[in-house]
Amino acid sequence: MSTVDRYAGKPCFLTARPAVATIPCTAAASLNFIPAIGIPAFGWTIWHLLGVSLHPLLPLLWFAGGLLVYNLDRAVADPADLTNIPGRVQRDAAFADSRRVLMAASALLLFAGPLLLGAWQVAAVISAGTVACVGYSVRLPLLPVRIKDVPVVKTFFPVLAITVALMGTPLLLLPELPAGFGAATVWVLGILLANVIVCDLRDLHGDRERRVVTLAVLCGGRGTAVALAAVFLLTAAASVWQLHVALGTVGYLAAAAVCFPIARVRQWYYDCVVDGVLFVPLLLCAV
């Protein structure tokens, strides 16, 4: 029985003895430090451009939440992952013990942070969001399936979850909406959705084989490319809230998507180039 068939239909917690590839860059990618740092950098820059100074604990909470959720999702390997990204699965398994420690520390920071902030409403939102994100990767006792097993949810749930965290949580601490908030929120949704669609295209073959229904599986390769182009156009239109940074970020991600056919089998392309879009607004602000 193959490894894929052995774990078909259920998640598996992968463990392995540390491999040779334990250099810092590999560890940073395997333990998801790149997106976990990118999310607060992305969120902080957006609110800075909207003219809002965030409480310094909020980016720290985004960082902790990113580490917890991303590492939980990596710890629970899907059958399709063994087809789509076998190299990453093997690489990530070498850091299983470190991942558990990191998840525990992230959870502690995530729930202690709002108490230090003195914002019970933030604590309530974080608690609800954490339960939902855990249910995305792991089947909760009261649910018949994992949230990500619901058709097409795998494409849209991460986008909505990160957008709510970045754009919704700060509103609990603000007296009113800043100017440009609506367009900025649509722009954030567009950037994150384009990011996920590129990854869905990478996983198209394995998802079809394992009957995982994503937007790419539903629309097919050509239809998904059209949908991705439409997302880029909508996101560009929403860039009116901050033309220089917003359009520059859209242009960067569009260029990354154009490179997809020649870079799709390279894991660094997703770890550094596709997820690297989270750092682009901050870099453009510094120019």
Secondary structure by P-SEA (a helix, b strand, c coil): cccccccccccccccccccccccaaaaaaaaaaaaaaaaaaaaaaaaaaacccccaaaaaaaaaaaaaaaaaaaacccaaaaaccaaaaaaaaaaaaaaaaaaaaaaaaaaacccccccaaaaaaaaaaaaaaaaaccccccccccccccccccccaaaaaaaaaacccccccccccccaaaaaaaaaaaaaaaaaaaaaaaaaaaaaaaccccccccccaaaaaaaaaaaaaaaaaacccccaaaaaaaaaaaaaaaacccccccccccccccccccaaaaaaaac
